[in-house]
């Protein structure tokens, strides 16, 4: 069964919009299993005094997934995210058995999905992962442009990602 990628990416975009309204970096993420959203989440602690690089949206949803009280074949989960997962998140998704990642906007600074897994050790090399990029890219890009255009936000300000985003078409 083919999932409706745009439908589910809209839900991830909704999570990103909520994060943006809260002053956070606008990364929203959902996990879909058997055509049903099972967990949702967004980036946390990107712009406050508790700023860290652990509360990425993908890590937030993986934590929620681990608390679900139901049997789920993780290889059949599709993750939808408004930005390409960074290397940390990409690795965490692989280690948690997620085999399909759909993202909207490419992370020009730290995106990890083009890593050649075949050059790594067996745990990663033998992974069967599918990447589907650029679903509703323009809608996601709009949120990141809004974030980087706001002088109140200093997260990754003046970074390659900010420069790339503000110059992106």
C-alpha positions in Angstrom: 0.0 0.0 0.0 1.4 3.4 -1.0 1.0 6.1 1.6 -0.2 9.5 0.7 3.1 11.3 1.3 1.6 14.8 1.0 -1.2 14.1 3.4 1.2 12.9 6.1 3.8 15.6 5.5 1.0 18.1 6.1 0.7 16.6 9.6 4.5 17.0 10.1 4.3 20.6 8.9 1.5 21.2 11.5 4.0 20.0 14.2 6.7 22.3 12.7 4.2 25.3 12.8 3.5 24.6 16.4 7.2 24.5 17.2 7.7 27.8 15.3 4.9 29.5 17.2 6.6 28.4 20.4 9.8 30.0 19.3 11.5 26.7 18.4 13.4 25.6 15.3 10.5 24.5 13.0 11.2 20.8 12.6 8.1 18.6 12.9 8.0 14.9 12.7 5.5 12.1 12.7 5.6 8.3 12.5 3.0 6.4 10.4 2.3 2.7 10.9 -0.4 0.9 8.9 -1.7 4.2 7.5 -2.1 5.6 11.0 -0.2 8.4 12.8 1.2 6.7 15.9 3.4 9.4 17.3 4.1 13.1 16.7 6.7 15.5 17.8 8.7 18.6 17.2 12.1 20.1 18.0 12.5 21.2 21.6 15.0 23.3 23.5 16.6 24.9 20.4 16.3 28.5 21.6 15.9 28.7 25.3 18.2 28.6 28.2 18.0 24.8 28.1 19.3 24.7 24.5 20.7 21.4 23.5 21.3 19.2 20.5 19.6 16.2 21.9 15.9 17.2 21.6 15.6 16.9 17.8 12.2 16.1 16.5 13.2 12.6 15.4 14.6 11.8 18.9 11.4 13.2 20.4 9.2 10.8 18.4 11.6 7.9 19.0 11.2 8.4 22.7 7.4 8.5 22.3 7.5 5.3 20.2 9.4 3.5 22.9 6.6 4.2 25.3 3.8 2.9 23.2 2.1 -0.1 24.7 1.6 -2.1 21.5 3.4 -4.5 19.3 4.7 -2.6 16.2 6.9 -3.9 13.4 9.3 -0.9 13.3 10.5 -1.8 9.8 7.0 -0.9 8.6 7.0 2.6 10.1 7.5 5.6 7.8 8.9 8.7 9.4 7.8 12.1 7.9 10.0 15.0 8.9 10.0 18.7 7.7 13.8 18.6 7.5 16.3 16.0 6.4 17.5 14.1 9.5 21.0 15.0 10.7 23.6 12.3 11.1 22.7 11.8 14.8 19.0 11.3 14.1 19.6 9.3 10.9 21.7 6.8 13.0 19.2 6.7 15.8 16.4 5.9 13.3 18.5 3.1 11.8 19.3 1.7 15.2 15.6 1.7 16.0 14.6 -0.2 12.9 12.9 2.6 11.0 13.4 1.7 7.3 11.6 4.6 5.5 12.3 8.3 5.9 10.3 10.9 4.0 11.5 14.5 4.4 10.6 17.9 3.0 13.6 20.3 3.2 17.2 19.2 2.7 19.6 20.1 5.5 22.5 21.7 3.6 24.6 21.9 6.7 24.2 18.6 8.5 21.9 16.3 6.6 22.9 12.7 7.0 20.7 10.7 4.6 23.2 10.7 1.8 25.8 8.9 3.9 27.1 5.9 2.1 26.1 3.1 4.5 27.9 0.5 2.5 31.3 1.9 3.8 30.3 1.4 7.4 30.3 -1.6 9.8 27.7 -4.3 9.3 25.1 -2.8 11.7 24.7 0.1 9.3 25.9 -1.5 6.1 23.3 -4.2 6.2 20.5 -1.7 6.7 17.7 -1.6 4.2 16.5 2.0 4.3 14.5 4.0 1.8 14.8 7.8 1.6 12.1 9.9 -0.1 13.2 13.6 -0.2 11.5 16.9 -1.0 7.8 16.2 -0.3 6.2 19.6 0.2 9.6 21.2 0.3 8.4 24.7 -0.5 5.9 24.6 2.4 8.7 23.5 4.8 11.2 26.0 3.4 8.7 28.8 4.1 8.8 27.9 7.8 12.6 27.9 7.9 12.8 31.2 6.1 10.4 32.7 8.7 12.5 31.3 11.5 15.9 32.6 10.1 14.3 36.0 9.2 13.3 36.7 12.8 16.0 38.6 14.5 14.8 37.2 17.9 16.0 33.8 16.9 19.7 33.1 17.3 19.7 29.4 16.7 22.2 28.6 13.9 22.1 32.3 13.0 24.8 33.2 10.4 25.3 29.5 9.7 25.6 27.8 6.4 22.1 26.5 6.9 20.7 30.0 7.6 22.5 31.4 4.5 21.4 28.5 2.3 17.8 28.8 3.6 17.5 32.5 3.2 18.9 32.3 -0.4 16.9 29.2 -1.4 14.3 29.3 -4.1 
